[in-house]
Amino acid sequence: MIIGIGNVGSTSLKSKIIDINEKNDIKVLGEANLDKIKSEGESNFVYRIGGGSSSREVIDIVGFGAGIKFILDWYIKNKVINNTEDIEAMGFKCVLGEKNGANMLTQQALDGMKRYIFVAPVHNIPYIETIGEFRKILNVPMVGVFEPSFYHSIPEYRKISGLPWEWYEKLGIKKNGFHGSSHRYLSAAAFKLEGTEDIKLLTIHLGGSSSICAVKDGKAIDNSFDFSTNSGLLQGTRIGDIDGTALLFAMKELSLSTEEAQSEISNNAGLYGTAGIGTDDLREILKASDEGNRRAKLAIDLFVDGIRKYIGSFSTVMGGIDCIVFGGGIGEKGAVIRERCLKDMEYMGIKLDLNKNKELNGKQGLISADLPESKVRTYIVPTNEEVVVAYFTKRVVEEGRDLEPEEMVFRLQPGS
């Protein structure tokens, strides 16, 4: 089955064309990504065919509709597909809805996403728009693989927050957890590398948005994200964990509406707001920190400190750690951040091989020190959310029904 994948940001559109055969062998036929497409000006177009190297061009394009048409035309011109009819289904990495499994994107499912626009405005708004644009061009099943589906196994007492009980029952305010497709892939990679699911595993996804997941005996038992994506670790432009009354106090003192406050904590907070150098790009913030910028240094220290605290917390939740996997743009390529996150953790049996940590930067491999120096095996694994989305999209289409979260098991095949 040939499946198109849409991975949408507030101003970006990433796509892949994936072929999955009857044995669930997965082959990426092509990839095409655009950024900065919500405003006039130059956009970066990054693309590759099959397993070839990536190329980059700068183009002028505005809007998701124009971006989708451009990408599909590129796939056809470069023989990734012969025509749009070759695409048999579209899969989307959706953030939050009402069903939160692997679901056909019916009008009811889209209405469920609309309900949570306030909770996840940066994600749900562009996804709803993009799905609508794809529907104008492709008459194929469209499937959403929702991020919270991976966390159905978290115990209920870890999902509730201590807020008024009616808010939990009537409003559904509980721990949802996000980055589900990434943590699902990183976990599957760890099981394959370790040769067993009977491990206490930490998957650490670090990027423009970051989170940590505790996986024990093959099941997720905790995640750093809570009800919304404005929680957990410090994010690129969003807050992490905060005192709710601090937010209410700021709203009162600054006379902010709920929409204004949501915009502030979603767009002007996190690494961006703390560093104060006009970007949330960690590379630029690290550079500014090294050059003596006090706020940039504070941003890095705050980011790393939050990661370290969750590592300790989740170690307690699992009763120890056997394996750690880093993924995501920063997790895979941020040698300095990985080193700082795991510094002085020998008491937990965690120690990096500093040479491997630098040499394998961006590549899959073991970066922990040998036994007996490190009892915890630590890996870099380039994450692959699109493969997870394609796998469950195929299942939904072939079975002709939605998948409940507890049915959704993903494992990497030998040789994959």
N, C-alpha and C positions, 0 to 999 in steps of 0.2 A: 504494500500500500504506500503510495506517495502522499506525504503529509507536509503541508506548509505550516511553519511555526511563526507566530507573531509574539514578539517580546517587546512590550511598549513602555516607553518612559514618557514623562511629561512633554518632552520636546524631541524625543528620539524614537526611531523605529528600527528594531533589529529583526532579521528574519533568517530562516533556514528552510531548505527543501530537504526532507529526509525520506529515505526509502526503507521500509521495514518489511521483511519477507515473512513467510508463514512460520519460520523458526524463530522469529523475533530478532534476527540478525539486523543490525542497524547500520545504514550507510548514509553519510551526509553527502548529498549531491551538489549543494552549493550554499553560499551564505552571502547576504547583502544587508548592510547596515547604514543607516542615515542618522545624523544628528542635526540639531538646530533647525528643525523643519517647521517650527511654529511661527517663525519670524522671517522677514526678508533678509537676504544676505547669504553668505557662503555657508554651505553645509559640507561636512566630510562624508564622503561615500567610500566605505571600506567593504571590499568584496573578495571572494575567492571561489574557485570551482573545485569541487571534490576535496581532496586532501592537499591541494596545492597551497602555495604561500599566499598571504594576503596582499592585496594592492589597495592603493588609496588615490582618490581623486577629489577635487574640490568642485562642487556644482552649486547652482542656484536653484533652490526649490522651496516651496512654501506649502505647508499643510499636509495632514496625513493622507488625504485623498490623492493628492499629486504624488506623494512619496510612495504610496502603494502601487500606483500605476507605473511609476518609474522603475521600481524594483521588479515587478512582474515582467515588464518589457525587457529588462536586463537579463532575467533568467531565460527568457525565450531566445533573445538574440545570441546568448552564449551557450545555447543547447543544453542548459541544465534541465529544462523541460521543453517539449515541442510546442505546447500551447497551454493556456490556463486550464483546459479540460483535463490535463494530466494530473492536476492536483485533486486528490480524492477526498480530502478533509483538511480543515484548518484547526490547529490547536493553539490555545492561548494560556499563558501562565498568569492566571487571574489571582488577585490578592484577597478579596473578601466579598462574600455574598451571603445568602441565607442558607443554601444547601451545603456548600463547601466540601464537595467531593470531587469527582470528575463528572461534569455535567454538560449535557447538550445546552448550548446557549440559546434557549428559547426566549421569548419575550418575558416569560415569568422569571427566568434566571437573570435576565438583564435588569428587570425591575428590582430583583433582590440585590443586585449590585448598586443600583441607584439609591436604595435605602441607606447604604453605607458610604455614600459620597462624602459626607462630612467627616467620617472616621478615616477614610483613605482618599482624600481629594487628589493627591498627586498621582495616584494609581488608577482609581476607578473611572475618573472622568476621561482620561485619554484612551483607556481600554474600551469603554462603551462607544466612544466616537470611532475608534479604529475598527472595531468589530462591525459597526454599521457600514463603514467604507468598504471593507472586504466583501460584505454581503451584496453591495451594489455591483460587484465584478464577478464574484464566484458563487455559483449555485451549488454549494457542497455543505455537508454537515460541519458545524462549528462547535468546538468543544472547549470548555474552560476547565483547566486543572487547577483547583483552588488551593492556595498555600496552606490553610489550616488543616487540610486533610491528613497531613503527616502526623499531626499531634493529637489525633483522636485517642491515643493510648495514654496520654497524660492523666494521672489520677484527678478526680474531680476536686479534691481539696487543694490541689495546686492550680486549678483553673479559677476558683473563686478568689475574691480580693478582700473581703471584709467590708465592702461597701454595703449599704442597705440591701437586705435580701431581695426586696421587690425589684431592685435594679437588675439583679441577676436573673430573676424569673421572668420579668415583664420586658426588660430591655435587652436581655442577652449579653450584659456586660460581664465578660469573663476572659480568661487568657485564650487568645486565638493562636498565636504563634505564626510567624511568616518565614519566608525563604524556604518553604517546605520542599520545593523541587530540588533546590541546591543541597539541602541537608539530606534529603532522600538519596541523591546521587553520591554524595560524599560518604554516607553510611554504607551504601552498596559497595563502593570502591574499597572501603576499609575492610568489610567482610571478606572480600575477594583477596585482598593483600594479606590479611591475617589468617585466612583459611577457616574462619569460624565466625558465627554471630554471637557466640558466648563470650562477649567482651564488654567492658565498661568503656564507652567511647565518647569522646568529645569531638564534635564537628564544629569548626570555627570558620564562619563565612564573614570575611572582612572586605568591604568595598565602599562604594558611595553610601550603601546601606549595609549595616553589619548586625550579626547575631551569633549566638552560641547555642548549640543543642546538646542535651545529654541523652545518650542512647544506651540502653542497657538490655542485653540479651535480645538484640534485634529490634527493639521498640523505643520510640521516643518517649522519654518520661519527664522532660522539661525543656523549655526554650526561653531565651532571654526576653523575647518580645512578649507583650501582654495583650491587652484588648486591641490596641492600635499599633501602627508602625511608628508612632511617637512614643516609644518606650524602649526599655532595655539599654543596650550600649549607645554611646554617643554616635549619632548618624552624621552624614555629610552636611545637610542643612537642617536636620530635624533634631529635636531634643531626644535624650534618652530618658532614663528613670528620673522623675522629679517628685517633689512634694506638691500634691495637688493644691494645697492652700497657697503655696507660693504663686502659682498661676492665677488663682482667684484674686490674690492681693494685687498682683500687677494689673489685672483687668480692672479692678476697682480704682486703683490709683491713677491709671492712665486712661480711664474711661473707654476701655476697649470693648467692642461687641464680641460675641462669640466667634463670628466669622473673622474679625480682625485678629483676635488672639490666635485662632487656628492658623491663620496665615503667618503670623510671627513665629510660632513654634515649629512650623513646617518649612519655612523658607529662610528665616533669618537667625536660626539657632545652630546647634551642633558644632561641628568643626568650623564651619563657615563663620558663624557668629562669634565663637570664642576666639578664633585666630585673628579676625578682623583685617585680613589682607585681600579681601575681595574674591576669594575662591575657596571651595571645599576640596580642591585637589590636594591630597595628602603629600604628594611629592613637593609641591610648592610650599606647603606649610612646614614640612621638614627642612626645606632649604632655608626658609625664613627663620626657623628656630635655630638652626646651625649658625646663622648670621647674627644671632643675638636678639631676635624679636621676642619680647617677653610674652606677649599674648599667644604667639604661635607655639612657643614652648609649653605654655599652659594647656593649649589645645591638645598637643601630643601627649602630655603627661596625663590629662584627664581621660583621653581615649584609651591609652594603655592601661591605666589604673582600673578602669571599668572592666576591661577584658580579664585582667588578673583576678579581680574580685569574683567574677562569674566562674572562672576556672576553679577557684577554691570552693565556692558555693556548690557547684555541680559535682565536684569530687566528693563532698559530703553527702549529697543526695544519692550518688551511686555507690558510696562506700569504697571510693578509690577510683583510679583511672588506669586503664591498660593501654589505651591508644588515643592519640590526638591527630586529627586531620585538619590542615589549613586549606581553605579554598576561597574563591572570590578574587577580584583584582588585586587587592592589598594582601590578602592571605597567601596568594600564590607568588606574588612578585615583591612583596615587602620584607626583604631579609632583615632589615633593621627593626621593623615592628615585631616580627616573629621572635627575634632575639630578645627584645625588651620585654615582650609579654611573658616569656618563659625564664627570665633571668632569676637566679637564686631560688629555683624550685627543686633543688636536689633533695630536699627533705620530703618531697612528694614522689621522688623517684623519676623526676623529669630533668633531663639535661640534653641540650642540643649539641651536635657536632657543628661547631661554628664554621668550619671549612665547607662541609656539605650544605649547610644552610645558605651559604653564599653561592656555591657552585651550581646547585640545583635550582636556584631562583627562577621561578616560572615553569619548572618542569616537574613531572611526577617523580617522587622518590622518597626514600627514608632519610631524614635529616637528624635523627636523634643519635646520641652517642651509643656505643656498644655496651652490652652488659659487662660488668655489673654497674657501670657508671650511670646508665639510664635504664630503669626498669620499664618505663613508659616509652612505647614506640611512637614516634612522631613523623608524620608524612606531609608532603605537599601533594595535593591532588587537584589539577585543573578541573573545576566543576563543569557540569554539562546539563543545565536545566532543560534545554531543548529536547534532549534525548528522552528524559523522563516524561515531558509533556507529550511527545510523539507516541511513546509507548502506551500511555493511558488513553490518548485520543483514539488510537487504533482499537483498543479494547472496547471503548464506548461505541464506536461506529460498528464494529463487527458484532457486538452483542445486542446492539439496538436499544440500549438502556443506559441510564446513569449508573455510576459506581458509587457505592457508599464508602466512606473513608476506611472502614475496617476491611474492605475488600482489596484495598490498593496496596499491593506488595510489589516492589521493584527490586530486582537483583540483576547484576551484570553477568552476562553469559561468559563461559570460558573463551579466552581469546579476544574478548571485546576490549 
